[in-house]
Amino acid sequence: MSDETGGTGAAGEQFIDVVNTLSLVANTDTRHRLHHHVAGELRSLTLAEVDARAVNVAHHLRALGVQARDRVGVLSRNSLEWVLLDLALIKLGAVTAGFEPGRFDADQVLRDYGLKLLFTEEAGDGGARLDMARVAVWADDFSHHGELPFHEGYDPADILSVKFTSGSTGSPKGLEVTVASVNSSLHEVQRVFAHGDGDNLMTFLGNWFLQQRYWVYSALVHGHDVTVARIDDAVEVAQAASPTVVMGVPGFYEGVRAALEARGLPADADKRRELIQAELGGRVRYLWTGSAPAGRTVLEFFNEAGVPLYEGYGLNETCIVAKNHPGAFRLGSVGKVLPNKTVRFDRDGILIVGSRHPVNQRYTWCAAGVNEKMFLPTGEVKTYDVGHIDEDGFLFIHGRVDDILTVGLGYNVLAPPIEEEIRRHPAVHDCVLYGSGKDFLSVVVSPASPAPDPAALSRHMAEVNTGQRAEGKIHGIVIAAERFSMENGLLTTQFKPRRRDIHRRYADDLSRIYQNHSGSETAPSAEHPLVIMASGAEPGPAEPEGS
């Protein structure tokens, strides 16, 4: 087996050093294109044009003093300029540090993360802080005649990018990502999915997530189209660009399912497939999901209609660990573990992941003691996820240790499976269980409509309770004042509920369920869960009990 600089892999596949190909070799591909959305219009450039413009940007960055191993920050939404800036930094052998807009302050970023420059969308240049608009001007400046390469190439142990965690509490942890880990991950993806001529991979999550940029790298090296969109225009762009692969998260696919169901769906699977295809541009080969657990309902919706939705698993600290794919797929699992990873479970049932080429073995920026909790002396990563591997080698993730609620006399309850059952009701957009340290469980429900029926939700919860042990039964329901969303701070940009923030937001309403009820004759029951309308929520017409 070769190292990550060339040669062949374990199964004899040719290994391509993607990062140094991007960095050192001029792209001449005029057949395949990068598509992007500007002011409601789908525009595109050939990959050769993208690469040439990235070289132009690199010349300007070098003139500003950017050299190999320098860190340059990008605090901006998705755009062609984001892509060009990232590729230009790769050509210089530098490090891209992506920051999520709205979660980072520009002055703080420049002060804390050792950046040579920081690019933002805000007008006005000053010192090390530059306007993203500059990148567009530089990209069209072909007055430079210097030839590639700008540097001698990355070593596998060099840093390519900085990832920041998307956790909902505390300061984000910063993880520097090795070149070898990026090459290894891209090799494994290409091995199982064989992206190539005729494919168009669409990505719409923020480019500050390094893995979203993988698909641009893949296009330039493996020869296929790529489309860069934003979350808020993803469906519109898909219909215009006709991707063969959509790189999404469960919340996005839940939205597509809900939109189609609201219009009415035929019983015939072939007709449902036609509607799904039309919604996403008509050429989907498969759909990719990860970042958060996908509910069985949404997985069945797409897969039973013949539009494969493949779930996978990975963390910032591990990158892709397992993935369902055309050669190995089991609904409900996150796929088989990739050959460049190892997994085991510790004595507490927590998943431990090892990597042939680790992303890194420590955070560069984190609070004291955090590194020791996450990175083991063996070089492995402690994921704090619980799950199992079945007899055929498929990995199943049941939830995180944080998802385990300790109820009553010390009984442990895993929240995600119960929450998935609750979400099956059409009135439920999302939900989060609550109750650690309490006598019983409650749930905060994100309503699917402005006026949910409290009695109907109570009956649904009672039905869910029939399949649960005593400690897993829900006795109280808080109907949130509004849907969980990114705008109100209750969903992450990957559509994950921010559990602690939701519990804090509705703490007073949750306390009403437990106050003067726990252990008393008036305590809410599993057969008739108590419903509380949160402050600002408007109740719908309640049906008489028992109707």
C-alpha positions as CSV (number, residue, x, y, z in Angstrom):
1,M,0.0,0.0,0.0
2,S,1.3,3.4,-0.9
3,D,1.4,6.5,1.2
4,E,-1.0,9.4,0.4
5,T,1.3,10.9,-2.3
6,G,0.5,8.5,-5.2
7,G,0.6,4.8,-6.1
8,T,-2.1,2.3,-5.5
9,G,-4.5,1.6,-2.7
10,A,-5.4,-1.6,-0.8
11,A,-7.6,-2.9,-3.6
12,G,-5.2,-1.8,-6.4
13,E,-7.0,1.4,-7.1
14,Q,-4.8,4.3,-8.4
15,F,-4.3,6.8,-5.7
16,I,-4.6,10.4,-6.7
17,D,-3.0,13.1,-4.6
18,V,-6.0,15.5,-5.0
19,V,-4.6,18.4,-3.0
20,N,-1.2,18.6,-4.8
21,T,-3.0,18.1,-8.1
22,L,-5.1,21.2,-7.4
23,S,-2.0,23.0,-6.1
24,L,0.6,22.3,-8.7
25,V,-1.1,21.4,-11.9
26,A,-3.0,23.8,-14.3
27,N,-6.5,22.5,-15.1
28,T,-7.3,22.3,-18.8
29,D,-10.8,20.8,-18.6
30,T,-13.2,22.7,-20.8
31,R,-15.8,20.0,-20.9
32,H,-17.0,20.2,-17.3
33,R,-18.3,23.2,-15.5
34,L,-18.9,24.8,-12.1
35,H,-22.4,26.2,-11.8
36,H,-23.4,28.9,-9.4
37,H,-26.4,31.1,-8.7
38,V,-26.3,34.9,-8.9
39,A,-29.3,37.2,-8.5
40,G,-31.7,34.5,-9.5
41,E,-29.7,33.4,-12.5
42,L,-27.7,30.2,-13.0
43,R,-24.2,30.9,-14.3
44,S,-21.3,28.7,-15.1
45,L,-17.6,28.5,-15.9
46,T,-15.6,25.7,-17.3
47,L,-13.3,24.0,-14.8
48,A,-10.4,25.4,-16.8
49,E,-11.8,28.9,-16.4
50,V,-12.3,28.4,-12.7
51,D,-8.7,27.2,-12.3
52,A,-7.3,30.1,-14.3
53,R,-9.2,32.6,-12.2
54,A,-8.0,31.0,-9.0
55,V,-4.4,31.4,-10.3
56,N,-5.2,35.1,-10.9
57,V,-6.4,35.5,-7.3
58,A,-3.3,33.6,-6.1
59,H,-1.0,36.2,-7.8
60,H,-2.7,39.0,-5.9
61,L,-2.6,37.1,-2.6
62,R,1.1,36.5,-3.1
63,A,1.6,40.2,-3.8
64,L,0.0,40.9,-0.4
65,G,2.6,38.6,1.2
66,V,0.6,35.3,1.6
67,Q,3.0,32.4,1.6
68,A,2.9,28.6,2.1
69,R,1.5,27.7,5.5
70,D,-0.1,31.1,6.2
71,R,-3.6,31.1,7.5
72,V,-6.2,33.2,5.6
73,G,-9.8,33.5,6.9
74,V,-13.0,33.6,5.0
75,L,-16.1,34.9,6.8
76,S,-18.7,34.9,4.1
77,R,-21.7,33.1,2.6
78,N,-21.3,30.7,-0.4
79,S,-20.3,32.3,-3.6
80,L,-18.0,31.8,-6.6
81,E,-15.5,34.1,-4.9
82,W,-15.4,31.8,-1.9
83,V,-14.5,28.9,-4.2
84,L,-11.8,30.9,-6.1
85,L,-10.3,32.2,-2.9
86,D,-10.0,28.7,-1.4
87,L,-8.4,27.3,-4.6
88,A,-6.0,30.2,-4.8
89,L,-4.8,29.5,-1.2
90,I,-4.3,25.9,-2.1
91,K,-2.2,27.0,-5.1
92,L,0.0,29.0,-2.7
93,G,0.3,26.1,-0.2
94,A,-1.6,28.2,2.4
95,V,-4.3,27.3,4.9
96,T,-8.0,28.2,4.5
97,A,-9.9,29.0,7.7
98,G,-13.6,29.1,7.1
99,F,-15.9,30.9,9.5
100,E,-19.7,30.8,9.6
101,P,-21.3,34.2,9.2
102,G,-23.3,35.2,12.2
103,R,-21.4,33.1,14.6
104,F,-18.0,34.9,14.5
105,D,-17.0,38.5,15.0
106,A,-14.4,39.7,12.4
107,D,-12.2,41.5,14.9
108,Q,-12.2,38.6,17.3
109,V,-11.3,36.2,14.5
110,L,-8.3,38.3,13.4
111,R,-7.2,38.6,17.0
112,D,-7.5,34.9,18.1
113,Y,-6.7,32.7,15.1
114,G,-3.3,33.8,13.8
115,L,-4.7,35.0,10.4
116,K,-2.5,36.7,7.8
117,L,-5.7,38.1,6.2
118,L,-9.5,37.9,6.7
119,F,-12.0,38.2,3.8
120,T,-15.6,39.3,4.7
121,E,-18.7,40.5,2.9
122,E,-18.7,43.9,4.7
123,A,-17.6,46.9,2.6
124,G,-14.4,48.7,3.5
125,D,-10.9,47.4,3.6
126,G,-8.6,48.0,6.5
127,G,-5.3,46.4,7.5
128,A,-5.6,42.6,7.4
129,R,-9.4,42.7,6.7
130,L,-10.4,42.7,3.1
131,D,-13.7,42.8,1.2
132,M,-14.8,39.7,-0.7
133,A,-15.5,42.0,-3.7
134,R,-11.8,42.2,-4.2
135,V,-11.7,38.6,-5.1
136,A,-14.1,39.1,-8.1
137,V,-11.8,41.9,-9.4
138,W,-8.7,39.9,-9.0
139,A,-10.2,36.8,-10.7
140,D,-10.7,38.7,-13.9
141,D,-7.1,40.2,-13.9
142,F,-5.1,38.1,-16.5
143,S,-2.2,40.5,-16.5
144,H,0.0,38.1,-14.6
145,H,2.1,35.7,-16.6
146,G,3.8,33.6,-13.9
147,E,3.6,29.9,-14.4
148,L,2.5,27.3,-11.8
149,P,3.6,26.1,-9.3
150,F,3.8,28.8,-6.7
151,H,5.4,26.4,-4.2
152,E,6.9,22.9,-4.0
153,G,3.8,21.2,-2.9
154,Y,2.2,20.1,0.4
155,D,3.6,17.4,2.6
156,P,1.0,14.9,3.7
157,A,1.4,16.2,7.3
158,D,0.9,19.8,6.3
159,I,-2.3,21.7,7.2
160,L,-4.8,22.4,4.4
161,S,-7.7,24.0,6.3
162,V,-9.1,24.8,9.7
163,K,-12.5,23.4,10.8
164,F,-14.5,25.0,13.6
165,T,-17.1,22.9,15.4
166,S,-20.8,23.9,15.0
167,G,-21.7,23.1,18.6
168,S,-24.5,25.2,20.1
169,T,-22.7,26.1,23.4
170,G,-19.3,27.5,24.3
171,S,-16.5,28.7,22.1
172,P,-16.1,26.8,18.8
173,K,-13.2,24.4,18.8
174,G,-10.7,24.8,16.0
175,L,-9.2,21.8,14.3
176,E,-6.4,22.0,11.8
177,V,-6.9,19.4,9.0
178,T,-4.0,17.5,7.5
179,V,-3.5,17.1,3.7
180,A,-3.3,13.3,4.1
181,S,-6.7,13.1,5.7
182,V,-8.3,15.1,2.9
183,N,-6.7,12.9,0.2
184,S,-7.7,9.7,2.1
185,S,-11.3,10.7,2.4
186,L,-11.7,11.8,-1.2
187,H,-10.1,8.6,-2.3
188,E,-12.6,6.5,-0.4
189,V,-15.5,8.5,-1.6
190,Q,-14.4,8.1,-5.2
191,R,-13.8,4.4,-4.7
192,V,-17.4,3.7,-3.8
193,F,-19.3,6.3,-5.8
194,A,-17.1,6.7,-9.0
195,H,-18.1,10.3,-9.7
196,G,-17.1,11.2,-13.2
197,D,-18.2,12.4,-16.6
198,G,-22.0,13.0,-16.7
199,D,-22.2,13.7,-13.0
200,N,-23.1,17.1,-11.5
201,L,-22.6,17.2,-7.7
202,M,-24.7,19.9,-5.9
203,T,-23.7,21.3,-2.6
204,F,-25.5,24.0,-0.6
205,L,-24.3,23.9,3.0
206,G,-21.7,26.6,3.9
207,N,-18.3,26.4,2.3
208,W,-16.9,27.0,5.8
209,F,-17.6,23.3,6.2
210,L,-14.5,21.8,4.6
211,Q,-16.4,18.7,3.3
212,Q,-18.6,20.9,1.2
213,R,-15.5,22.0,-0.7
214,Y,-14.5,18.4,-1.3
215,W,-17.0,18.2,-4.2
216,V,-15.3,21.2,-6.0
217,Y,-11.9,19.5,-5.5
218,S,-13.4,16.2,-6.9
219,A,-14.8,18.0,-10.0
220,L,-11.4,19.5,-10.8
221,V,-9.5,16.3,-10.4
222,H,-12.0,13.6,-11.4
223,G,-13.8,15.4,-14.2
224,H,-17.4,16.2,-13.5
225,D,-19.7,19.2,-13.0
226,V,-20.3,20.8,-9.7
227,T,-23.0,23.2,-8.5
228,V,-22.6,25.6,-5.6
229,A,-25.8,26.9,-4.1
230,R,-27.1,28.2,-0.7
231,I,-29.5,26.6,1.7
232,D,-32.2,29.1,0.9
233,D,-32.2,28.6,-2.9
234,A,-31.2,24.9,-3.1
235,V,-34.4,23.6,-4.6
236,E,-34.5,26.4,-7.2
237,V,-30.9,25.8,-8.2
238,A,-31.4,22.0,-8.4
239,Q,-34.3,22.5,-10.8
240,A,-32.1,24.8,-13.0
241,A,-28.8,22.8,-12.7
242,S,-30.2,19.2,-12.8
243,P,-27.7,17.6,-10.5
244,T,-27.1,13.9,-10.5
245,V,-26.0,14.0,-6.8
246,V,-27.3,16.3,-4.0
247,M,-25.1,16.6,-0.9
248,G,-27.6,17.5,1.8
249,V,-28.7,17.0,5.4
250,P,-31.8,15.3,6.7
251,G,-33.6,18.6,7.3
252,F,-33.4,19.5,3.7
253,Y,-34.9,16.2,2.5
254,E,-37.6,16.4,5.2
255,G,-38.5,19.8,3.6
256,V,-38.6,18.3,0.1
257,R,-40.8,15.4,1.4
258,A,-43.2,17.8,3.2
259,A,-43.5,20.1,0.1
260,L,-44.4,17.2,-2.1
261,E,-46.8,15.6,0.3
262,A,-48.6,18.9,0.7
263,R,-49.3,18.9,-3.0
264,G,-50.7,15.3,-2.8
265,L,-48.7,12.2,-3.8
266,P,-49.9,9.3,-5.9
267,A,-49.8,5.8,-4.5
268,D,-47.8,4.5,-7.5
269,A,-44.0,4.5,-6.7
270,D,-43.0,5.3,-10.3
271,K,-45.2,8.4,-10.3
272,R,-43.8,9.4,-6.9
273,R,-40.3,9.0,-8.3
274,E,-41.1,11.2,-11.2
275,L,-42.3,14.0,-8.8
276,I,-39.2,13.7,-6.7
277,Q,-37.0,13.8,-9.7
278,A,-38.8,16.8,-11.1
279,E,-38.5,18.7,-7.7
280,L,-34.7,18.1,-7.8
281,G,-34.0,18.7,-11.5
282,G,-34.8,15.3,-13.1
283,R,-31.4,13.6,-13.2
284,V,-30.7,12.4,-9.6
285,R,-28.5,9.3,-9.5
286,Y,-28.4,9.3,-5.7
287,L,-28.8,11.7,-2.7
288,W,-26.2,12.0,0.1
289,T,-27.1,12.7,3.7
290,G,-25.1,13.0,6.9
291,S,-24.3,15.5,9.7
292,A,-27.4,14.5,11.7
293,P,-29.5,11.3,12.0
294,A,-32.0,10.8,9.2
295,G,-35.4,9.6,10.3
296,R,-36.7,6.3,8.9
297,T,-39.7,8.1,7.4
298,V,-37.7,10.3,5.2
299,L,-35.3,7.5,4.2
300,E,-38.2,5.3,3.2
301,F,-39.9,8.1,1.3
302,F,-37.0,8.5,-1.1
303,N,-35.7,4.9,-1.3
304,E,-39.1,3.3,-1.7
305,A,-39.7,5.6,-4.7
306,G,-36.5,4.6,-6.3
307,V,-34.5,7.7,-5.6
308,P,-31.6,6.4,-3.4
309,L,-30.9,8.4,-0.2
310,Y,-27.7,7.2,1.3
311,E,-27.0,8.0,4.9
312,G,-23.4,8.1,6.3
313,Y,-21.6,9.0,9.5
314,G,-18.6,11.1,10.4
315,L,-17.5,14.0,12.7
316,N,-15.3,17.0,12.2
317,E,-12.6,15.1,14.1
318,T,-12.8,11.9,11.9
319,C,-14.3,13.0,8.6
320,I,-16.3,10.3,6.8
321,V,-16.3,7.0,8.8
322,A,-19.0,5.0,7.2
323,K,-21.3,5.4,4.2
324,N,-24.1,3.5,2.5
325,H,-23.5,3.3,-1.2
326,P,-24.8,1.3,-4.3
327,G,-22.6,-1.7,-3.4
328,A,-23.5,-1.9,0.3
329,F,-26.8,-0.4,1.5
330,R,-28.9,-1.2,4.6
331,L,-31.8,1.2,5.5
332,G,-31.4,2.6,9.0
333,S,-27.7,2.0,9.1
334,V,-25.0,4.6,8.3
335,G,-23.3,2.0,6.0
336,K,-20.2,-0.1,6.3
337,V,-17.0,1.4,7.8
338,L,-14.6,2.7,5.2
339,P,-11.3,0.9,4.8
340,N,-9.3,3.9,6.0
341,K,-11.1,3.8,9.3
342,T,-11.4,1.4,12.3
343,V,-14.1,1.4,14.9
344,R,-14.6,-0.2,18.3
345,F,-16.9,0.4,21.3
346,D,-15.5,1.0,24.8
347,R,-16.8,-0.5,28.0
348,D,-19.5,2.2,28.2
349,G,-20.7,1.4,24.7
350,I,-19.2,4.6,23.2
351,L,-17.9,4.5,19.6
352,I,-14.2,4.9,19.2
353,V,-12.8,5.7,15.7
354,G,-9.3,5.3,14.4
355,S,-8.0,6.7,11.1
356,R,-5.2,5.5,8.8
357,H,-4.6,9.2,8.2
358,P,-6.1,11.2,11.1
359,V,-7.7,14.6,10.6
360,N,-5.5,15.6,13.5
361,Q,-4.7,14.4,17.0
362,R,-5.7,17.6,18.9
363,Y,-7.6,20.8,18.6
364,T,-5.4,23.9,18.1
365,W,-8.0,26.1,19.8
366,C,-10.2,24.8,22.7
367,A,-10.8,25.1,26.4
368,A,-8.5,23.4,28.8
369,G,-9.1,19.7,29.1
370,V,-11.2,19.3,25.9
371,N,-8.4,17.7,23.9
372,E,-8.0,14.9,26.5
373,K,-11.7,14.1,26.4
374,M,-11.8,13.8,22.6
375,F,-8.5,12.5,21.4
376,L,-7.2,9.3,23.0
377,P,-3.5,8.5,23.6
378,T,-3.9,5.8,20.9
379,G,-4.6,8.5,18.3
380,E,-8.3,7.5,18.1
381,V,-11.2,9.8,18.6
382,K,-13.9,9.3,21.3
383,T,-17.1,10.2,19.5
384,Y,-19.6,10.1,22.4
385,D,-22.0,8.3,20.1
386,V,-23.5,5.0,21.0
387,G,-24.5,2.3,18.5
388,H,-23.7,-1.2,17.2
389,I,-22.4,-3.1,14.2
390,D,-24.6,-5.8,12.9
391,E,-23.6,-9.3,11.7
392,D,-23.0,-8.0,8.2
393,G,-20.7,-5.2,9.2
394,F,-23.2,-2.3,8.9
395,L,-22.8,0.4,11.5
396,F,-25.9,1.8,13.4
397,I,-25.8,5.0,15.4
398,H,-28.4,5.1,18.2
399,G,-27.6,8.6,19.4
400,R,-25.1,10.6,21.5
401,V,-24.4,10.2,25.1
402,D,-25.9,13.7,25.4
403,D,-29.1,12.2,24.0
404,I,-29.4,9.9,27.0
405,L,-31.8,11.3,29.6
406,T,-31.7,9.9,33.2
407,V,-35.3,9.8,34.5
408,G,-37.0,8.8,37.7
409,L,-34.9,6.4,39.8
410,G,-31.9,6.5,37.4
411,Y,-33.3,4.9,34.3
412,N,-31.6,5.9,31.1
413,V,-33.7,6.8,28.0
414,L,-32.2,7.3,24.6
415,A,-34.1,10.3,23.0
416,P,-33.7,10.0,19.2
417,P,-35.8,6.8,18.6
418,I,-38.7,8.3,20.6
419,E,-38.3,11.7,18.9
420,E,-38.5,10.0,15.6
421,E,-41.8,8.3,16.5
422,I,-43.2,11.7,17.6
423,R,-42.2,13.3,14.3
424,R,-44.4,10.9,12.4
425,H,-47.5,13.0,13.3
426,P,-48.2,15.6,10.6
427,A,-48.6,18.4,13.2
428,V,-45.0,17.9,14.4
429,H,-42.3,19.7,12.5
430,D,-39.6,18.7,15.0
431,C,-39.2,17.9,18.7
432,V,-36.8,17.6,21.6
433,L,-37.3,15.5,24.7
434,Y,-36.6,16.9,28.2
435,G,-36.5,15.3,31.6
436,S,-33.1,14.4,33.0
437,G,-33.3,14.4,36.7
438,K,-37.1,14.6,36.6
439,D,-39.7,12.0,37.5
440,F,-40.9,11.7,33.9
441,L,-40.3,12.9,30.4
442,S,-41.7,15.9,28.6
443,V,-41.3,17.1,25.0
444,V,-41.0,20.5,23.3
445,V,-42.8,20.3,20.0
446,S,-42.0,22.5,17.0
447,P,-45.4,22.8,15.3
448,A,-45.8,22.2,11.6
449,S,-48.6,24.8,11.4
450,P,-49.4,27.9,13.5
451,A,-52.5,26.4,15.1
452,P,-51.9,22.8,16.1
453,D,-54.6,20.8,17.8
454,P,-53.5,20.1,21.4
455,A,-55.9,17.2,22.0
456,A,-54.7,15.5,18.8
457,L,-51.1,15.9,19.9
458,S,-51.9,14.5,23.3
459,R,-53.6,11.4,21.7
460,H,-50.6,10.9,19.4
461,M,-48.2,11.1,22.4
462,A,-50.3,8.5,24.2
463,E,-50.0,6.2,21.2
464,V,-46.3,6.7,21.1
465,N,-46.2,5.9,24.8
466,T,-47.8,2.4,24.3
467,G,-44.6,1.2,22.7
468,Q,-42.3,2.5,25.5
469,R,-41.1,1.3,28.8
470,A,-42.4,3.3,31.8
471,E,-39.3,5.5,31.9
472,G,-39.6,6.3,28.2
473,K,-43.2,7.5,28.4
474,I,-44.0,11.2,27.8
475,H,-46.3,12.9,30.3
476,G,-46.1,16.5,29.2
477,I,-46.0,18.5,25.9
478,V,-44.9,22.1,25.4
479,I,-46.0,23.4,22.0
480,A,-43.4,25.9,21.0
481,A,-44.4,29.5,20.1
482,E,-42.8,29.1,16.6
483,R,-41.0,26.5,14.5
484,F,-37.4,25.7,15.4
485,S,-35.3,27.5,12.8
486,M,-31.9,28.8,12.1
487,E,-33.3,32.4,12.3
488,N,-34.6,32.0,15.8
489,G,-31.4,30.2,17.0
490,L,-33.0,26.8,17.6
491,L,-31.6,24.9,14.6
492,T,-27.9,24.7,13.5
493,T,-27.0,25.4,9.9
494,Q,-27.2,21.6,9.4
495,F,-30.8,21.6,10.7
496,K,-29.9,20.0,14.0
497,P,-32.1,21.1,17.0
498,R,-30.0,23.0,19.6
499,R,-31.2,21.0,22.5
500,R,-29.9,23.1,25.3
501,D,-31.0,26.3,23.7
502,I,-34.5,24.9,23.2
503,H,-34.6,23.8,26.9
504,R,-33.5,27.3,28.0
505,R,-36.0,29.0,25.7
506,Y,-38.9,27.0,27.1
507,A,-37.7,26.5,30.6
508,D,-40.6,28.4,32.2
509,D,-43.1,26.4,30.2
510,L,-41.4,23.1,31.0
511,S,-41.4,24.0,34.7
512,R,-45.2,24.5,34.6
513,I,-45.5,20.8,33.6
514,Y,-43.5,19.7,36.6
515,Q,-44.6,22.3,39.2
516,N,-47.3,21.0,41.6
517,H,-47.7,17.9,39.5
518,S,-44.8,15.6,40.0
519,G,-45.7,12.8,42.4
520,S,-49.2,14.2,43.1
521,E,-52.6,12.9,42.2
522,T,-52.9,15.6,39.5
523,A,-49.7,14.5,37.8
524,P,-50.0,14.3,34.0
525,S,-50.2,10.7,32.8
526,A,-48.8,8.7,29.9
527,E,-52.4,7.9,28.9
528,H,-53.4,11.7,28.9
529,P,-50.2,13.8,28.5
530,L,-50.6,17.4,29.6
531,V,-50.3,20.0,26.8
532,I,-48.9,23.4,27.6
533,M,-49.1,26.2,25.0
534,A,-45.8,28.1,25.2
535,S,-46.0,31.9,25.6
536,G,-46.9,33.3,22.2
537,A,-48.2,30.0,20.8
538,E,-51.8,30.0,19.6
539,P,-53.8,26.9,20.3
540,G,-56.0,25.4,17.7
541,P,-59.6,24.1,18.4
542,A,-59.3,21.4,21.1
543,E,-61.5,18.4,20.6
544,P,-63.4,17.0,23.6
545,E,-61.4,14.3,25.5
546,G,-62.1,10.9,24.2
547,S,-63.6,12.0,20.8
